[in-house]
Amino acid sequence: MLLDTCALLWLADKHGNLSRGTLSMIEEASSVYISAITFFEIALKCKSGKLKLPIPPKSWLDLVLEHHNISVIDVSSDVSLLSVELPPYHKDPCDRFIIATAMINKLPVVTADDNFRKYGIKVLI
């Protein structure tokens, strides 16, 4: 499964808005991923003041990923191209990268964003 940026933040924040069922699935999953674009999105939110972390974003992300045994999927050329070719249901470029990553890797996405469903992606929340 692939966590969108909000899902990762909720997981790190003692489970935030994640349902018990989704939380159990994350904890029991053999593989949980984020897109590398999540690093960009979190760093950007910190830089703009929209997100405050207790330590620098890179250190925070490294700790959260290690603690929850989450792997990172790099942004490939295929993901980059597909994110541009997708129908314009979703305007957020970071989410478009996450959607393309999920499509190429055939992964369900943990997200509260209903726009992901418009791309035929299985959504968990």
Order of alpha helices (4+ residues) and beta strands (2+ residues): beta-alpha-alpha-beta-alpha-alpha-beta-alpha-alpha-beta-beta
